[in-house]
Amino acid sequence: MAATLIHDTTIVTADEAGSILYDAALVVRDGRIAALGPMTELLARYPDAERVDGRGRAILPGLANTHTHLSRVLARGIYEDLSPPHTPPFTGGLAPLPLPELTPDEERVMAVLGALEAIHSGTTLLLEEGAGVAGYAGALVDTGLRLVLCERAWDRAGASIGQPGPFQVDPALAEAGLTRIADFHTRWHGKGDGRVRAGLAAWAPDMCSPGLLGRLRKLQSELDALATVHLNQIWGEVAAVTEQRGVLPTEYLAREGFLSDRLVAAHCRCMTPAEEHILGASRAAVAFNAAIAARRGLSPRVADLERAGCLITLGTDNMAEDMIEVMRTALFMERVRRQDGRRPTPEDVLTWATRNGYRALGIPDGGWLAAGNRADLIAIDLRKPHLTPALRVVSCLVHQGQVSDVEAVMVDGRWIMRDRRVLTLDEAAIVAGCPDRRASMSARGRLSSGDRGRCALRPGTSTR
């Protein structure tokens, strides 16, 4: 396979030293970075390589989204403004309005729409969590993204995250979830030329009994898989677990042996300092879902979690897949929380979004640009008024960057977007088809327009 050489460019390696190479070149061959360094030297060493002009661009490692639900883009403009209360009484659970129950085709279309947005924002790796991921896994593989796909299990009947009341165990729910996880791993792990990894998910501490958590931990060990969980997401969850188990959510997971260094804990917004230390001691990763956290009016204590030993990563969660927005929001939220106008730095945030994310998702040879690493990278167009003169490239991207600045995306040495055109998906057809599906849902009585111009979903179906 012919090598690809990107020349006359700026390379933001995102390595531990924060190295940035100017007037440089990068060579990709057989899905790996073969070399990077001075342009004249590499042009001479690789005379037969396909040459890509990188003038006016910066090459960065691709972004890793460590927590998302792609098909929940359906809730755009709805759930952002319907957060549950942060103080008692906690009555309605996480989602005050249920989303319509999608047909398999609708679920697939929404998931692909989310993946399309993810690629445009420079994402090369993502963790998708949900029930029924198998129904659209094939469509996600076709996008060319690197994927960690996690089927979900729970065994609390008739409730959702953060809902008060007794824990009614449904053994059939547990068996169904465990079966989905095992079957999914058998069918999909290693697919897409190795780009796909199958993980498992415990939905949330207040949705899983001790028995189910133990079985999930055992299954994780047997499959040698990554695990994920929604943890301390909302105050209603904290109240529910305290009522059910007599301890806080993180204490409950620790007691049941579910915490580990192969766990991605999403959110962690409603924690005590003691819980932060417990989670940090396990060396678990935290998915800081900054944009949705800001919309919820909640934020984790990122600096405290990091000092405790947690690996900080970034995710989008629901409604949007824009990792550029997530990076900027993470910077702003944590600076406001710390009351510090200098920390975290843009370079810190880029590390969360790249090297830390790849490490958390079990890919140690990706997330930064170095010879021998996986060729997962993006090209940023610096020839924009809002990025010029880019005296500090990383700072300009984190503070001023936009999705439209992402010009190209490469995964495993293969371009999946060039010149802002996604090569693996028919973008026009996907976007054009979504209004038709919305009309179809409305005709079935699932979706209606609310008063005062706000879209409301009719109750009667359960959220995932």
C-alpha positions in Angstrom: 0.0 0.0 0.0 1.4 3.4 -1.0 2.4 5.8 1.7 0.7 9.1 2.2 2.8 12.1 3.1 1.3 15.3 4.5 3.8 18.1 4.0 4.3 21.9 4.7 2.2 21.6 7.8 2.0 22.2 11.6 1.9 19.0 13.6 0.4 19.1 17.1 1.6 15.8 18.5 -0.3 15.9 21.8 2.5 13.9 23.3 3.5 14.2 27.0 5.8 17.1 26.2 3.2 19.0 24.2 5.5 19.0 21.1 4.5 21.0 18.1 6.4 20.7 14.8 6.4 23.5 12.3 7.2 23.3 8.6 6.9 19.5 9.1 5.6 16.4 7.4 3.9 13.2 8.5 4.0 9.9 6.7 1.2 7.3 7.0 1.6 3.7 5.8 -0.3 0.5 6.5 -2.6 2.2 9.0 0.2 3.6 11.1 2.3 6.7 11.4 5.5 5.7 9.7 7.4 8.9 10.4 7.0 12.6 11.3 9.5 15.4 11.4 11.3 17.9 9.2 9.6 18.2 5.8 12.7 18.3 3.6 14.0 15.1 5.2 10.8 13.1 4.8 10.2 14.3 1.3 13.6 12.9 0.4 13.0 9.6 2.3 9.6 8.9 0.8 9.8 10.1 -2.9 7.0 7.8 -4.0 4.5 8.6 -1.4 1.2 10.3 -2.3 1.7 13.9 -1.3 -1.0 15.9 0.5 -0.5 19.7 0.8 -0.8 20.7 4.4 -0.1 24.4 4.1 -2.3 26.5 6.3 -3.4 23.4 8.2 -2.6 21.8 11.6 -2.5 18.0 11.9 -3.8 16.8 15.3 -4.7 13.4 16.8 -8.3 12.6 16.3 -10.7 13.2 19.2 -12.0 10.4 21.5 -15.6 10.7 22.7 -15.8 8.4 25.7 -19.5 8.6 26.4 -22.4 9.0 23.9 -25.8 7.8 22.8 -25.8 8.5 19.1 -29.5 7.9 18.4 -30.5 10.4 21.1 -29.8 13.2 18.7 -33.6 12.7 18.3 -34.0 14.8 21.5 -32.3 17.9 20.1 -34.0 21.0 21.4 -36.0 19.1 23.9 -34.0 17.5 26.7 -31.5 20.4 26.9 -34.1 22.5 28.7 -35.8 19.7 30.7 -33.3 18.8 33.4 -34.6 17.2 36.6 -34.4 19.1 39.9 -31.2 19.3 41.9 -33.1 19.5 45.3 -35.8 17.3 46.7 -38.5 16.2 46.0 -37.1 13.9 43.2 -40.2 12.6 41.5 -39.7 12.1 37.8 -36.4 10.4 37.2 -33.8 11.6 34.7 -36.1 12.3 31.8 -39.4 14.2 32.5 -40.7 13.3 29.1 -40.1 9.9 27.3 -38.7 9.8 23.8 -40.7 7.9 21.3 -39.9 4.2 20.9 -38.1 4.1 17.6 -38.4 1.4 14.9 -35.2 -0.4 14.2 -34.8 1.7 11.0 -35.4 5.0 12.8 -32.9 4.0 15.5 -30.3 3.2 12.8 -30.9 6.5 10.9 -30.6 8.6 14.1 -27.4 6.8 15.1 -25.9 7.3 11.7 -26.9 11.0 11.8 -25.1 11.2 15.2 -22.0 9.5 13.7 -22.1 12.0 10.8 -21.9 14.9 13.2 -19.2 13.2 15.2 -17.0 12.8 12.1 -17.5 16.5 11.1 -16.3 17.5 14.6 -13.1 15.6 14.3 -14.0 12.4 16.3 -12.1 9.3 15.4 -13.0 7.1 18.3 -16.2 6.9 20.3 -17.9 4.8 23.0 -21.5 4.1 22.3 -23.7 2.9 25.1 -27.3 1.6 25.0 -29.7 -1.2 24.8 -30.0 -2.7 21.4 -26.8 -1.5 19.9 -26.7 -4.6 17.8 -29.5 -3.2 15.7 -27.3 -0.4 14.2 -23.8 -1.7 14.8 -23.3 -2.6 11.2 -24.2 0.9 10.1 -21.7 2.4 12.5 -18.9 0.1 11.3 -19.5 1.3 7.8 -18.8 4.9 8.9 -15.1 4.1 9.3 -15.0 5.3 12.9 -13.1 3.4 15.6 -15.7 2.2 18.0 -16.2 0.8 21.5 -19.8 -0.5 21.5 -21.4 -1.3 24.9 -24.6 -3.1 25.3 -26.4 -2.2 28.5 -27.9 -4.3 31.4 -30.2 -3.4 34.3 -32.7 -5.3 36.5 -34.8 -2.6 38.2 -38.3 -2.8 36.9 -40.6 0.1 36.0 -38.2 2.9 36.7 -35.4 5.1 35.3 -32.3 6.8 36.7 -33.0 9.0 39.6 -36.5 7.8 40.2 -37.5 7.3 43.9 -39.2 4.3 45.4 -38.5 0.7 46.0 -36.1 -1.4 43.9 -38.2 -4.1 42.3 -35.9 -6.7 40.9 -36.9 -8.3 37.5 -34.6 -11.3 36.9 -35.8 -11.4 33.2 -34.4 -7.9 32.6 -31.0 -9.0 34.0 -31.0 -12.2 31.9 -31.9 -10.3 28.8 -29.1 -7.7 29.3 -26.5 -10.3 30.0 -27.5 -12.3 27.0 -27.4 -9.2 24.8 -23.9 -8.4 26.0 -22.5 -11.9 25.4 -24.1 -12.3 22.0 -23.0 -8.8 20.9 -19.4 -9.6 21.9 -19.4 -12.8 20.0 -20.8 -11.2 16.9 -19.1 -7.8 16.8 -15.8 -7.8 18.7 -12.9 -7.3 16.3 -15.1 -6.4 13.3 -14.2 -3.6 10.9 -10.7 -4.8 10.5 -10.2 -4.6 14.3 -11.7 -1.1 14.7 -14.6 -2.4 16.8 -14.4 -3.4 20.4 -17.3 -4.8 22.4 -17.7 -3.6 26.0 -20.5 -3.8 28.5 -22.5 -1.4 30.5 -24.3 -1.3 33.9 -26.9 1.3 33.3 -26.6 3.1 36.7 -26.2 2.2 40.4 -29.9 2.8 41.1 -30.8 0.5 38.2 -28.7 -2.5 39.0 -29.0 -4.9 42.0 -25.9 -6.3 43.8 -26.4 -9.6 42.1 -26.4 -8.1 38.6 -23.3 -6.0 39.3 -21.5 -9.1 40.4 -22.5 -11.0 37.3 -21.5 -8.1 35.1 -18.0 -7.9 36.7 -17.5 -11.6 36.2 -18.6 -11.3 32.6 -16.3 -8.4 32.1 -13.4 -10.5 33.3 -14.4 -13.5 31.1 -14.7 -11.3 28.0 -11.6 -9.2 28.8 -13.8 -6.2 28.0 -14.1 -2.5 29.0 -17.0 -1.6 31.3 -19.0 1.7 31.6 -21.6 3.1 33.9 -23.6 6.3 34.5 -22.4 7.4 37.9 -23.5 10.2 40.2 -25.3 11.7 37.3 -28.1 13.6 39.1 -29.0 14.2 42.7 -32.1 12.0 42.3 -29.8 9.1 41.6 -27.8 9.8 44.8 -31.0 9.9 46.8 -32.3 6.7 45.2 -29.2 4.7 45.9 -29.0 6.0 49.4 -32.6 5.0 50.0 -32.1 1.5 48.4 -28.6 0.6 49.6 -27.8 2.8 52.6 -24.6 4.1 51.0 -23.7 6.6 48.2 -23.5 5.5 44.6 -19.7 5.2 44.3 -19.6 3.5 47.7 -22.2 1.0 46.4 -20.2 0.2 43.3 -17.0 -0.2 45.4 -18.7 -2.5 47.8 -19.9 -4.7 45.0 -16.5 -4.8 43.3 -17.5 -3.0 40.2 -14.9 -0.3 40.2 -11.6 -0.9 38.2 -9.1 0.7 36.0 -11.1 -0.7 33.0 -14.2 1.3 33.9 -15.4 4.5 32.3 -17.6 6.3 34.8 -19.8 8.8 33.0 -20.7 12.2 34.6 -19.6 12.0 38.3 -21.3 15.3 38.9 -22.9 14.8 42.3 -20.1 13.3 44.4 -18.7 13.8 47.9 -15.0 14.1 48.3 -14.9 10.6 49.9 -16.5 9.2 46.7 -14.0 11.0 44.5 -11.2 9.3 46.5 -12.8 5.9 46.2 -13.2 6.3 42.5 -9.6 7.6 42.1 -8.2 4.7 44.1 -9.6 2.3 41.5 -7.9 4.4 38.7 -11.2 4.5 36.8 -11.6 6.9 33.9 -14.2 9.7 34.1 -16.1 10.8 31.1 -16.6 14.6 31.6 -19.6 15.3 29.5 -19.1 19.1 29.7 -21.7 20.4 27.2 -24.6 18.4 28.7 -23.3 19.1 32.2 -23.5 22.9 31.5 -27.0 22.5 30.2 -27.9 20.6 33.3 -26.4 23.2 35.6 -24.1 20.6 37.2 -20.4 20.0 37.0 -17.9 17.4 38.3 -15.0 18.6 40.4 -12.5 17.7 37.7 -9.3 18.8 39.4 -10.3 16.9 42.6 -11.1 13.7 40.6 -7.8 14.0 38.7 -5.8 14.5 41.9 -7.6 11.5 43.4 -6.3 9.3 40.6 -9.0 9.3 37.9 -8.2 9.6 34.2 -10.1 12.6 32.9 -11.7 12.1 29.4 -14.4 13.9 27.5 -17.7 12.9 26.0 -20.8 14.4 24.4 -23.6 12.3 25.9 -27.0 13.3 24.4 -28.4 15.6 21.7 -25.1 16.7 20.1 -21.9 15.0 18.9 -19.8 18.2 18.7 -16.4 17.5 20.4 -15.1 21.0 19.6 -17.9 22.4 21.7 -17.2 19.9 24.4 -13.5 20.9 24.7 -14.3 24.6 25.0 -17.1 24.0 27.5 -14.9 21.8 29.6 -12.3 24.5 29.8 -14.8 27.2 30.6 -16.7 25.2 33.2 -13.7 24.0 35.1 -12.1 27.5 35.1 -15.3 29.0 36.5 -15.6 26.2 39.1 -12.0 26.7 40.2 -12.2 30.5 39.9 -9.0 30.2 38.0 -8.5 32.0 34.7 -5.4 30.0 33.7 -6.2 26.4 34.7 -7.0 24.1 33.1 -5.0 25.0 30.1 -6.1 24.4 26.5 -3.3 21.8 26.3 -4.8 20.0 29.3 -8.2 19.9 27.6 -6.7 18.6 24.4 -5.0 15.8 26.4 -8.4 14.8 27.9 -9.9 14.7 24.4 -7.1 12.7 22.8 -4.5 10.8 24.6 -6.5 10.2 27.8 -9.6 9.2 25.8 -7.7 6.6 23.7 -6.0 5.2 26.8 -9.4 4.9 28.7 -10.9 3.0 25.8 -8.0 0.5 25.7 -6.0 1.8 22.8 -2.5 2.6 24.1 -1.0 3.2 20.7 -3.3 6.1 19.7 -4.4 9.5 20.8 -1.2 11.2 20.0 1.0 11.5 16.9 4.2 9.4 17.1 6.0 7.0 14.8 4.4 3.6 15.1 1.1 4.8 16.5 -2.2 4.3 14.8 -2.9 6.8 12.0 -6.0 8.4 13.6 -5.7 12.1 12.9 -7.5 15.3 11.8 -6.6 18.3 9.7 -7.7 21.7 11.0 -7.9 24.6 8.5 -6.1 27.5 10.2 -6.8 29.9 7.3 -9.9 31.3 9.0 -10.4 34.8 10.4 -11.2 33.5 13.9 -8.0 31.3 14.0 -5.6 33.7 12.4 -2.7 34.3 13.2 -2.8 31.1 15.4 0.3 32.0 17.4 -0.8 29.3 19.9 -2.4 26.7 17.8 -4.0 24.6 20.6 -5.3 27.6 22.4 -6.8 29.0 19.3 -8.6 25.7 18.5 -9.9 25.2 22.0 -11.0 28.8 22.6 -12.1 29.8 19.1 -12.4 26.6 17.0 -15.6 25.6 15.1 -16.7 22.3 13.6 -16.3 23.9 10.2 -12.5 24.2 10.8 -12.2 20.4 10.7 -11.2 19.8 7.1 -10.2 16.1 7.1 -10.4 13.0 9.3 -8.4 9.8 9.0 -8.9 6.6 10.9 -6.5 3.6 10.6 -4.7 5.4 7.7 -7.9 5.8 5.7 -9.5 9.1 5.0 -13.1 9.1 6.1 -13.5 12.9 5.4 -11.6 15.1 2.9 -12.3 18.7 2.1 -15.2 18.6 4.7 -16.9 15.9 2.7 -17.6 12.6 4.6 -16.6 9.8 2.3 -18.2 6.9 4.1 -21.8 8.3 4.3 -24.3 9.9 2.0 -24.7 13.1 4.0 -27.4 14.7 1.8 -29.6 11.6 1.8 -29.2 11.1 5.6 -30.2 14.7 6.4 -32.9 14.8 3.8 -34.5 11.7 5.1 -34.8 12.8 8.8 -37.8 15.1 8.3 -39.7 12.2 6.7 -39.1 10.0 9.7 -40.2 12.8 12.0 -43.4 13.1 10.1 -43.9 9.4 10.3 -43.5 9.4 14.1 -45.9 12.3 14.4 -48.4 10.4 12.3 -48.2 7.5 14.6 -49.0 9.8 17.5 -45.6 9.7 19.1 -44.4 13.2 18.6 -46.4 16.4 18.8 -45.7 20.2 18.9 -46.2 21.7 22.3 -47.6 25.1 23.2 -45.4 28.2 23.5 -43.4 26.9 20.6 -41.8 24.1 22.6 -41.7 20.6 21.3 -43.2 18.0 23.6 -43.2 14.3 23.5 -46.3 12.4 24.3 -45.9 10.1 27.4 -46.5 6.4 27.4 -43.2 5.0 26.3 -40.0 4.4 28.3 -36.7 6.0 27.8 -33.6 4.0 27.2 
